[in-house]
Amino acid sequence: MPLTNLLVLQLGWSVDIAAHFEFIIIGGLIIFFLIVEPHGLAQLWNLLKQKLRIWPFPY
């Protein structure tokens, strides 16, 4: 809803256009995330844990 509020209050768009635009942005972000990181947040979490395990001594 903050994006809708921004579009309506700051840019003067109508509420229905702002709501549809918000859905378009969220859908685009989901598609982008699926293309860039197909294994999802679980893979990112595993990579972070692996890096932190060997962090002080990267051998």
Sequence and secondary structure as in RCSB ss.txt:
>XXXX:A:sequence
MPLTNLLVLQLGWSVDIAAHFEFIIIGGLIIFFLIVEPHGLAQLWNLLKQKLRIWPFPY
>XXXX:A:secstr
 HHHHHHHHTT   HHHHHHHHHHHHHHHHHHHHHH TTHHHHHHHHHHHHHHTSSS  
